Amino acid sequence: MIDNPVGTNIDHVTSKENDLADRISRLKTSSNTLRGLDSLMQDFPTLRGCTQYHPSSQLISSIMDAILRKKLIDPLTANKAALTTPDSTSS
């Protein structure tokens, strides 16, 4: 991916115009996230094929180690390690 050209197109979209993104962003503050996710799936059927991402414990550990030591890790080494211990998803 490093050699792929990447571009961005940035524009402001109000919450009223993008109800789905607004509701997703509010899930984190909800006291019952699972109930909120179920409600979103009912209100927005296009989300039914989505799964929740769960990073591997090794990835979380590497990120925390880098933050605590204020030392960046080599992304190629991290990628190789991530490929040996894949992350998981769940519905």
C-alpha positions in Angstrom: 0.0 0.0 0.0 3.0 2.3 0.5 3.4 2.7 -3.3 -0.3 3.4 -4.0 -1.2 7.0 -4.6 -3.8 8.2 -2.0 -6.0 11.2 -2.3 -8.5 12.9 -0.1 -11.7 14.8 -0.7 -12.9 16.5 2.4 -16.2 18.1 2.9 -18.4 18.8 5.9 -21.7 16.8 6.2 -24.1 17.8 8.9 -25.5 15.2 11.3 -28.9 15.9 10.0 -27.7 15.0 6.4 -25.8 11.9 7.6 -27.9 10.2 10.3 -26.1 6.9 10.0 -22.6 8.3 10.8 -24.1 10.4 13.6 -25.7 7.4 15.2 -22.6 5.3 14.9 -20.5 8.0 16.5 -22.8 8.1 19.5 -22.7 4.3 20.1 -19.5 4.7 22.2 -21.2 6.9 24.7 -24.3 4.7 25.0 -24.6 2.7 28.2 -25.7 -0.4 26.2 -23.7 -0.6 23.0 -25.0 -4.0 21.9 -28.6 -2.8 22.1 -27.6 0.4 20.1 -25.9 -1.8 17.5 -29.0 -4.0 17.1 -31.1 -0.9 16.7 -28.8 0.5 14.0 -28.9 -2.9 12.1 -32.7 -2.7 12.1 -32.9 1.0 11.1 -30.1 0.6 8.4 -30.3 -2.8 6.8 -27.2 -2.1 4.7 -25.2 -2.6 7.9 -26.3 -6.2 8.4 -23.2 -7.6 6.5 -20.8 -5.6 8.8 -18.9 -7.2 11.6 -17.2 -5.7 14.7 -13.4 -5.6 14.5 -11.4 -7.0 17.4 -7.7 -6.3 17.2 -5.4 -9.0 18.4 -3.9 -8.7 21.9 -0.4 -8.6 20.2 -1.4 -5.5 18.2 -2.8 -3.8 21.3 0.3 -4.7 23.2 2.6 -3.3 20.5 0.6 0.0 20.3 0.6 0.4 24.1 4.3 -0.4 24.3 5.1 2.2 21.6 3.0 4.8 23.4 4.4 4.2 26.8 8.0 4.1 25.6 7.4 7.0 23.2 9.2 4.9 20.6 7.8 4.2 17.1 7.8 0.6 15.9 8.8 -0.5 12.4 5.6 -0.9 10.5 6.9 -3.8 8.3 7.9 -5.8 11.4 4.4 -5.0 13.0 2.7 -6.1 9.7 4.7 -9.4 9.7 3.7 -10.1 13.3 0.1 -9.2 12.6 0.0 -11.7 9.7 1.2 -14.5 12.0 -1.5 -13.7 14.6 -4.6 -12.5 12.7 -7.1 -10.3 14.3 -10.7 -11.4 14.6 -14.2 -10.2 13.8 -17.6 -11.0 15.2 -21.1 -10.2 14.2 
